[in-house]
């Protein structure tokens, strides 16, 4: 695991905003994801943190932990 779940979600969201900022004619307003992820819980200073990332390997072995799924919808909000 390389990053916490919150960092993974923030990176996906910032990637979408970056694509919109490049001046293309196509604008991404929302995206629905259903990703396989590897999840691990670790103690960190101040509590428990959830670490999750996309699988490192494409092929699984019997020694690997089972994959979880993350269903996520990111959408752009209209300014108030």
Backbone as XML, in Angstrom:
<?xml version="1.0"?>
<chain id="A" units="angstrom">
  <residue number="1" name="UNK">
    <atom name="N" x="0.840" y="-1.180" z="0.000"/>
    <atom name="CA" x="0.000" y="0.000" z="0.000"/>
    <atom name="C" x="0.884" y="1.242" z="0.000"/>
  </residue>
  <residue number="2" name="UNK">
    <atom name="N" x="0.547" y="2.151" z="-0.839"/>
    <atom name="CA" x="1.364" y="3.341" z="-0.955"/>
    <atom name="C" x="0.740" y="4.574" z="-0.331"/>
  </residue>
  <residue number="3" name="UNK">
    <atom name="N" x="-0.575" y="4.631" z="-0.220"/>
    <atom name="CA" x="-1.202" y="5.870" z="0.255"/>
    <atom name="C" x="-2.497" y="5.576" z="0.991"/>
  </residue>
  <residue number="4" name="UNK">
    <atom name="N" x="-2.934" y="6.564" z="1.759"/>
    <atom name="CA" x="-4.178" y="6.384" z="2.488"/>
    <atom name="C" x="-5.362" y="6.512" z="1.526"/>
  </residue>
  <residue number="5" name="UNK">
    <atom name="N" x="-6.490" y="5.993" z="1.933"/>
    <atom name="CA" x="-7.690" y="6.020" z="1.099"/>
    <atom name="C" x="-8.064" y="7.449" z="0.733"/>
  </residue>
  <residue number="6" name="UNK">
    <atom name="N" x="-7.975" y="8.361" z="1.686"/>
    <atom name="CA" x="-8.324" y="9.760" z="1.397"/>
    <atom name="C" x="-7.393" y="10.366" z="0.353"/>
  </residue>
  <residue number="7" name="UNK">
    <atom name="N" x="-6.112" y="10.027" z="0.387"/>
    <atom name="CA" x="-5.171" y="10.540" z="-0.611"/>
    <atom name="C" x="-5.455" y="9.968" z="-1.993"/>
  </residue>
  <residue number="8" name="UNK">
    <atom name="N" x="-5.839" y="8.680" z="-2.054"/>
    <atom name="CA" x="-6.164" y="8.066" z="-3.333"/>
    <atom name="C" x="-7.378" y="8.755" z="-3.960"/>
  </residue>
  <residue number="9" name="UNK">
    <atom name="N" x="-8.420" y="9.004" z="-3.165"/>
    <atom name="CA" x="-9.624" y="9.670" z="-3.675"/>
    <atom name="C" x="-9.305" y="11.096" z="-4.100"/>
  </residue>
  <residue number="10" name="UNK">
    <atom name="N" x="-8.497" y="11.812" z="-3.311"/>
    <atom name="CA" x="-8.121" y="13.183" z="-3.665"/>
    <atom name="C" x="-7.317" y="13.219" z="-4.961"/>
  </residue>
  <residue number="11" name="UNK">
    <atom name="N" x="-6.450" y="12.244" z="-5.173"/>
    <atom name="CA" x="-5.656" y="12.206" z="-6.406"/>
    <atom name="C" x="-6.543" y="11.960" z="-7.623"/>
  </residue>
  <residue number="12" name="UNK">
    <atom name="N" x="-7.519" y="11.083" z="-7.486"/>
    <atom name="CA" x="-8.451" y="10.850" z="-8.593"/>
    <atom name="C" x="-9.216" y="12.128" z="-8.908"/>
  </residue>
  <residue number="13" name="UNK">
    <atom name="N" x="-9.727" y="12.802" z="-7.882"/>
    <atom name="CA" x="-10.470" y="14.047" z="-8.082"/>
    <atom name="C" x="-9.629" y="15.145" z="-8.692"/>
  </residue>
  <residue number="14" name="UNK">
    <atom name="N" x="-8.399" y="15.313" z="-8.230"/>
    <atom name="CA" x="-7.541" y="16.369" z="-8.783"/>
    <atom name="C" x="-7.144" y="16.055" z="-10.220"/>
  </residue>
  <residue number="15" name="UNK">
    <atom name="N" x="-7.053" y="14.768" z="-10.554"/>
    <atom name="CA" x="-6.768" y="14.397" z="-11.941"/>
    <atom name="C" x="-7.883" y="14.829" z="-12.873"/>
  </residue>
  <residue number="16" name="UNK">
    <atom name="N" x="-9.115" y="14.722" z="-12.409"/>
    <atom name="CA" x="-10.254" y="15.172" z="-13.223"/>
    <atom name="C" x="-10.251" y="16.680" z="-13.375"/>
  </residue>
  <residue number="17" name="UNK">
    <atom name="N" x="-9.968" y="17.389" z="-12.293"/>
    <atom name="CA" x="-9.928" y="18.853" z="-12.371"/>
    <atom name="C" x="-8.799" y="19.314" z="-13.275"/>
  </residue>
  <residue number="18" name="UNK">
    <atom name="N" x="-7.674" y="18.611" z="-13.238"/>
    <atom name="CA" x="-6.548" y="18.963" z="-14.099"/>
    <atom name="C" x="-6.884" y="18.777" z="-15.568"/>
  </residue>
  <residue number="19" name="UNK">
    <atom name="N" x="-7.656" y="17.747" z="-15.879"/>
    <atom name="CA" x="-8.063" y="17.523" z="-17.267"/>
    <atom name="C" x="-8.979" y="18.648" z="-17.732"/>
  </residue>
  <residue number="20" name="UNK">
    <atom name="N" x="-9.831" y="19.137" z="-16.845"/>
    <atom name="CA" x="-10.729" y="20.243" z="-17.196"/>
    <atom name="C" x="-9.964" y="21.551" z="-17.374"/>
  </residue>
  <residue number="21" name="UNK">
    <atom name="N" x="-8.891" y="21.732" z="-16.647"/>
    <atom name="CA" x="-8.156" y="22.988" z="-16.681"/>
    <atom name="C" x="-7.255" y="23.129" z="-17.908"/>
  </residue>
  <residue number="22" name="UNK">
    <atom name="N" x="-7.104" y="22.085" z="-18.704"/>
    <atom name="CA" x="-6.194" y="22.141" z="-19.839"/>
    <atom name="C" x="-6.809" y="22.784" z="-21.067"/>
  </residue>
  <residue number="23" name="UNK">
    <atom name="N" x="-8.006" y="23.325" z="-20.960"/>
    <atom name="CA" x="-8.609" y="24.044" z="-22.068"/>
    <atom name="C" x="-9.168" y="23.169" z="-23.172"/>
  </residue>
  <residue number="24" name="UNK">
    <atom name="N" x="-9.489" y="21.936" z="-22.863"/>
    <atom name="CA" x="-10.068" y="21.068" z="-23.877"/>
    <atom name="C" x="-11.540" y="21.397" z="-24.071"/>
  </residue>
  <residue number="25" name="UNK">
    <atom name="N" x="-12.105" y="20.947" z="-25.156"/>
    <atom name="CA" x="-13.522" y="21.191" z="-25.416"/>
    <atom name="C" x="-14.415" y="20.207" z="-24.689"/>
  </residue>
  <residue number="26" name="UNK">
    <atom name="N" x="-13.854" y="19.131" z="-24.209"/>
    <atom name="CA" x="-14.613" y="18.151" z="-23.446"/>
    <atom name="C" x="-14.423" y="18.460" z="-21.970"/>
  </residue>
  <residue number="27" name="UNK">
    <atom name="N" x="-15.523" y="18.529" z="-21.253"/>
    <atom name="CA" x="-15.456" y="18.826" z="-19.818"/>
    <atom name="C" x="-16.056" y="17.661" z="-19.032"/>
  </residue>
  <residue number="28" name="UNK">
    <atom name="N" x="-15.286" y="17.127" z="-18.109"/>
    <atom name="CA" x="-15.761" y="16.049" z="-17.254"/>
    <atom name="C" x="-16.500" y="16.679" z="-16.088"/>
  </residue>
  <residue number="29" name="UNK">
    <atom name="N" x="-17.785" y="16.380" z="-15.965"/>
    <atom name="CA" x="-18.592" y="16.926" z="-14.865"/>
    <atom name="C" x="-18.837" y="15.903" z="-13.769"/>
  </residue>
  <residue number="30" name="UNK">
    <atom name="N" x="-18.807" y="14.635" z="-14.134"/>
    <atom name="CA" x="-18.941" y="13.588" z="-13.124"/>
    <atom name="C" x="-18.336" y="12.299" z="-13.666"/>
  </residue>
  <residue number="31" name="UNK">
    <atom name="N" x="-17.986" y="11.438" z="-12.731"/>
    <atom name="CA" x="-17.437" y="10.154" z="-13.101"/>
    <atom name="C" x="-17.869" y="9.132" z="-12.051"/>
  </residue>
  <residue number="32" name="UNK">
    <atom name="N" x="-18.195" y="7.947" z="-12.504"/>
    <atom name="CA" x="-18.567" y="6.843" z="-11.622"/>
    <atom name="C" x="-17.495" y="5.774" z="-11.764"/>
  </residue>
  <residue number="33" name="UNK">
    <atom name="N" x="-16.924" y="5.380" z="-10.635"/>
    <atom name="CA" x="-15.855" y="4.387" z="-10.631"/>
    <atom name="C" x="-16.262" y="3.176" z="-9.812"/>
  </residue>
  <residue number="34" name="UNK">
    <atom name="N" x="-15.849" y="2.022" z="-10.242"/>
    <atom name="CA" x="-15.985" y="0.790" z="-9.479"/>
    <atom name="C" x="-14.648" y="0.075" z="-9.619"/>
  </residue>
  <residue number="35" name="UNK">
    <atom name="N" x="-13.785" y="0.271" z="-8.629"/>
    <atom name="CA" x="-12.397" y="-0.168" z="-8.720"/>
    <atom name="C" x="-12.083" y="-1.314" z="-7.765"/>
  </residue>
  <residue number="36" name="UNK">
    <atom name="N" x="-11.240" y="-2.242" z="-8.187"/>
    <atom name="CA" x="-10.701" y="-3.193" z="-7.217"/>
    <atom name="C" x="-9.601" y="-2.484" z="-6.430"/>
  </residue>
  <residue number="37" name="UNK">
    <atom name="N" x="-9.593" y="-2.668" z="-5.125"/>
    <atom name="CA" x="-8.567" y="-2.032" z="-4.300"/>
    <atom name="C" x="-8.058" y="-3.017" z="-3.255"/>
  </residue>
  <residue number="38" name="UNK">
    <atom name="N" x="-6.827" y="-2.794" z="-2.845"/>
    <atom name="CA" x="-6.235" y="-3.521" z="-1.725"/>
    <atom name="C" x="-6.347" y="-2.622" z="-0.511"/>
  </residue>
  <residue number="39" name="UNK">
    <atom name="N" x="-6.892" y="-3.134" z="0.575"/>
    <atom name="CA" x="-7.147" y="-2.326" z="1.767"/>
    <atom name="C" x="-6.348" y="-2.881" z="2.941"/>
  </residue>
  <residue number="40" name="UNK">
    <atom name="N" x="-5.833" y="-1.962" z="3.741"/>
    <atom name="CA" x="-5.127" y="-2.332" z="4.969"/>
    <atom name="C" x="-5.421" y="-1.276" z="6.025"/>
  </residue>
  <residue number="41" name="UNK">
    <atom name="N" x="-5.612" y="-1.688" z="7.255"/>
    <atom name="CA" x="-5.816" y="-0.779" z="8.375"/>
    <atom name="C" x="-4.532" y="-0.756" z="9.191"/>
  </residue>
  <residue number="42" name="UNK">
    <atom name="N" x="-4.051" y="0.453" z="9.517"/>
    <atom name="CA" x="-2.825" y="0.596" z="10.304"/>
    <atom name="C" x="-3.014" y="1.631" z="11.392"/>
  </residue>
  <residue number="43" name="UNK">
    <atom name="N" x="-2.334" y="1.394" z="12.503"/>
    <atom name="CA" x="-2.316" y="2.382" z="13.569"/>
    <atom name="C" x="-1.330" y="3.487" z="13.190"/>
  </residue>
  <residue number="44" name="UNK">
    <atom name="N" x="-1.774" y="4.718" z="13.329"/>
    <atom name="CA" x="-0.942" y="5.890" z="13.091"/>
    <atom name="C" x="-1.045" y="6.765" z="14.330"/>
  </residue>
  <residue number="45" name="UNK">
    <atom name="N" x="-0.134" y="7.712" z="14.490"/>
    <atom name="CA" x="-0.262" y="8.598" z="15.650"/>
    <atom name="C" x="-1.639" y="9.272" z="15.649"/>
  </residue>
  <residue number="46" name="UNK">
    <atom name="N" x="-2.371" y="9.080" z="16.716"/>
    <atom name="CA" x="-3.687" y="9.692" z="16.824"/>
    <atom name="C" x="-4.838" y="8.774" z="16.445"/>
  </residue>
  <residue number="47" name="UNK">
    <atom name="N" x="-4.576" y="7.531" z="16.053"/>
    <atom name="CA" x="-5.691" y="6.645" z="15.752"/>
    <atom name="C" x="-5.407" y="5.619" z="14.677"/>
  </residue>
  <residue number="48" name="UNK">
    <atom name="N" x="-6.468" y="5.265" z="13.973"/>
    <atom name="CA" x="-6.427" y="4.235" z="12.949"/>
    <atom name="C" x="-6.602" y="4.888" z="11.584"/>
  </residue>
  <residue number="49" name="UNK">
    <atom name="N" x="-5.851" y="4.431" z="10.587"/>
    <atom name="CA" x="-5.980" y="4.979" z="9.234"/>
    <atom name="C" x="-6.239" y="3.830" z="8.267"/>
  </residue>
  <residue number="50" name="UNK">
    <atom name="N" x="-6.971" y="4.149" z="7.212"/>
    <atom name="CA" x="-7.285" y="3.179" z="6.170"/>
    <atom name="C" x="-6.359" y="3.447" z="4.990"/>
  </residue>
  <residue number="51" name="UNK">
    <atom name="N" x="-5.572" y="2.452" z="4.622"/>
    <atom name="CA" x="-4.697" y="2.550" z="3.468"/>
    <atom name="C" x="-5.299" y="1.707" z="2.356"/>
  </residue>
  <residue number="52" name="UNK">
    <atom name="N" x="-5.427" y="2.300" z="1.180"/>
    <atom name="CA" x="-6.029" y="1.582" z="0.058"/>
    <atom name="C" x="-5.412" y="2.078" z="-1.232"/>
  </residue>
  <residue number="53" name="UNK">
    <atom name="N" x="-5.256" y="1.169" z="-2.169"/>
    <atom name="CA" x="-4.726" y="1.535" z="-3.473"/>
    <atom name="C" x="-5.135" y="0.469" z="-4.475"/>
  </residue>
  <residue number="54" name="UNK">
    <atom name="N" x="-4.977" y="0.804" z="-5.738"/>
    <atom name="CA" x="-5.273" y="-0.180" z="-6.773"/>
    <atom name="C" x="-4.280" y="-1.323" z="-6.642"/>
  </residue>
  <residue number="55" name="UNK">
    <atom name="N" x="-4.630" y="-2.515" z="-7.093"/>
    <atom name="CA" x="-3.733" y="-3.661" z="-6.941"/>
    <atom name="C" x="-2.393" y="-3.430" z="-7.624"/>
  </residue>
  <residue number="56" name="UNK">
    <atom name="N" x="-1.343" y="-3.908" z="-6.988"/>
    <atom name="CA" x="-0.001" y="-3.775" z="-7.536"/>
    <atom name="C" x="0.190" y="-4.732" z="-8.706"/>
  </residue>
  <residue number="57" name="UNK">
    <atom name="N" x="-0.378" y="-5.929" z="-8.584"/>
    <atom name="CA" x="-0.217" y="-6.950" z="-9.609"/>
    <atom name="C" x="-1.543" y="-7.242" z="-10.269"/>
  </residue>
  <residue number="58" name="UNK">
    <atom name="N" x="-1.500" y="-7.575" z="-11.528"/>
    <atom name="CA" x="-2.709" y="-7.926" z="-12.261"/>
    <atom name="C" x="-3.183" y="-9.333" z="-11.907"/>
  </residue>
  <residue number="59" name="UNK">
    <atom name="N" x="-2.238" y="-10.241" z="-11.716"/>
    <atom name="CA" x="-2.578" y="-11.619" z="-11.404"/>
    <atom name="C" x="-2.437" y="-11.849" z="-9.911"/>
  </residue>
  <residue number="60" name="UNK">
    <atom name="N" x="-3.420" y="-12.489" z="-9.325"/>
    <atom name="CA" x="-3.446" y="-12.755" z="-7.887"/>
    <atom name="C" x="-2.943" y="-14.169" z="-7.610"/>
  </residue>
  <residue number="61" name="UNK">
    <atom name="N" x="-2.376" y="-14.355" z="-6.429"/>
    <atom name="CA" x="-1.966" y="-15.680" z="-5.985"/>
    <atom name="C" x="-2.763" y="-16.029" z="-4.736"/>
  </residue>
  <residue number="62" name="UNK">
    <atom name="N" x="-2.634" y="-17.254" z="-4.279"/>
    <atom name="CA" x="-3.313" y="-17.673" z="-3.053"/>
    <atom name="C" x="-2.730" y="-16.998" z="-1.816"/>
  </residue>
  <residue number="63" name="UNK">
    <atom name="N" x="-1.563" y="-16.383" z="-1.930"/>
    <atom name="CA" x="-0.929" y="-15.723" z="-0.803"/>
    <atom name="C" x="-1.401" y="-14.268" z="-0.637"/>
  </residue>
  <residue number="64" name="UNK">
    <atom name="N" x="-2.019" y="-13.708" z="-1.657"/>
    <atom name="CA" x="-2.481" y="-12.322" z="-1.609"/>
    <atom name="C" x="-3.788" y="-12.211" z="-0.831"/>
  </residue>
  <residue number="65" name="UNK">
    <atom name="N" x="-3.951" y="-11.069" z="-0.175"/>
    <atom name="CA" x="-5.214" y="-10.790" z="0.499"/>
    <atom name="C" x="-6.299" y="-10.601" z="-0.555"/>
  </residue>
  <residue number="66" name="UNK">
    <atom name="N" x="-7.538" y="-10.942" z="-0.237"/>
    <atom name="CA" x="-8.604" y="-10.734" z="-1.220"/>
    <atom name="C" x="-8.804" y="-9.248" z="-1.494"/>
  </residue>
  <residue number="67" name="UNK">
    <atom name="N" x="-9.201" y="-8.952" z="-2.723"/>
    <atom name="CA" x="-9.436" y="-7.565" z="-3.106"/>
    <atom name="C" x="-10.791" y="-7.085" z="-2.597"/>
  </residue>
  <residue number="68" name="UNK">
    <atom name="N" x="-10.856" y="-5.814" z="-2.296"/>
    <atom name="CA" x="-12.116" y="-5.156" z="-1.973"/>
    <atom name="C" x="-12.542" y="-4.372" z="-3.196"/>
  </residue>
  <residue number="69" name="UNK">
    <atom name="N" x="-13.718" y="-3.751" z="-3.143"/>
    <atom name="CA" x="-14.201" y="-2.925" z="-4.252"/>
    <atom name="C" x="-14.542" y="-1.557" z="-3.696"/>
  </residue>
  <residue number="70" name="UNK">
    <atom name="N" x="-14.235" y="-0.540" z="-4.476"/>
    <atom name="CA" x="-14.584" y="0.829" z="-4.129"/>
    <atom name="C" x="-15.516" y="1.356" z="-5.210"/>
  </residue>
  <residue number="71" name="UNK">
    <atom name="N" x="-16.742" y="1.652" z="-4.835"/>
    <atom name="CA" x="-17.702" y="2.276" z="-5.748"/>
    <atom name="C" x="-17.770" y="3.745" z="-5.357"/>
  </residue>
  <residue number="72" name="UNK">
    <atom name="N" x="-17.472" y="4.618" z="-6.296"/>
    <atom name="CA" x="-17.304" y="6.038" z="-5.994"/>
    <atom name="C" x="-17.873" y="6.882" z="-7.114"/>
  </residue>
  <residue number="73" name="UNK">
    <atom name="N" x="-18.619" y="7.910" z="-6.760"/>
    <atom name="CA" x="-19.111" y="8.869" z="-7.741"/>
    <atom name="C" x="-18.546" y="10.242" z="-7.376"/>
  </residue>
  <residue number="74" name="UNK">
    <atom name="N" x="-17.845" y="10.862" z="-8.315"/>
    <atom name="CA" x="-17.318" y="12.219" z="-8.142"/>
    <atom name="C" x="-18.054" y="13.122" z="-9.111"/>
  </residue>
  <residue number="75" name="UNK">
    <atom name="N" x="-18.546" y="14.253" z="-8.618"/>
    <atom name="CA" x="-19.298" y="15.161" z="-9.474"/>
    <atom name="C" x="-18.927" y="16.597" z="-9.174"/>
  </residue>
  <residue number="76" name="UNK">
    <atom name="N" x="-18.953" y="17.407" z="-10.214"/>
    <atom name="CA" x="-18.677" y="18.831" z="-10.076"/>
    <atom name="C" x="-19.933" y="19.531" z="-9.581"/>
  </residue>
  <residue number="77" name="UNK">
    <atom name="N" x="-19.758" y="20.421" z="-8.622"/>
    <atom name="CA" x="-20.891" y="21.182" z="-8.110"/>
    <atom name="C" x="-20.915" y="22.549" z="-8.782"/>
  </residue>
  <residue number="78" name="UNK">
    <atom name="N" x="-22.115" y="23.043" z="-9.001"/>
    <atom name="CA" x="-22.284" y="24.390" z="-9.542"/>
    <atom name="C" x="-21.963" y="25.405" z="-8.451"/>
  </residue>
  <residue number="79" name="UNK">
    <atom name="N" x="-21.263" y="26.495" z="-8.802"/>
    <atom name="CA" x="-20.960" y="27.516" z="-7.786"/>
    <atom name="C" x="-22.234" y="28.128" z="-7.235"/>
  </residue>
  <residue number="80" name="UNK">
    <atom name="N" x="-22.197" y="28.462" z="-5.960"/>
    <atom name="CA" x="-23.386" y="29.051" z="-5.309"/>
    <atom name="C" x="-23.565" y="30.499" z="-5.675"/>
  </residue>
</chain>
